[in-house]
């Protein structure tokens, strides 16, 4: 069923798809049990199974309700998948030092170095101090943000950056990473803002 429903995916992704199908089955079973016990739907279905069509819920209304439940679950899963899909595990390397961080793909980040046009990602202050306590060859990148019309962000050229999520893997040589002085997330859920141009 997973292979028929989903066109692609590795072993990990296929296992996740199968578990998702089981989860949907449990949700539909629970919803059906709730409807049968606490609404007239149970009576209607029982009458329909006995052939009492006049007493039963019209078939087209039943199918319409089931279709609505299906689209509702699909919408919820798509929202969860979209939220999960924005996060990546990233390995940064600067002058031989490596650090693993959680990164958020920022679709609004179009920051680039003005001369070369290379995309610039942004690293949180705490992670930056751990990865590169001393930096050389700083590049200042102009930017605009809320509350500040113009600013300069110090950026360094990393050795490389490895981006991973499930079966996805991307290695970027000599990426530019801006060094923020502050944390990027209130709860510390991520330390790096990925520039969407890296995926183009």
Secondary structure, DSSP 8 states (H G I E B T S, - for coil): -HHHH-S---HHHHHHHHHHHHHHHHHHHHHHHHHHHHSTHHHHHHHHHTT-TTTS--HHHHHHHHHHHHHHHHHHHHHHHHHHHTEEEEEEEETTEEEEEEEEEETT---B-TTT--BEEEE-HHHHHHH-SS--S-EEEEEEETTEEEEEEEEEE-SEEEEEETTEEEEEET-EEEE-SS-SSTT-S-SEEEEGGGG-
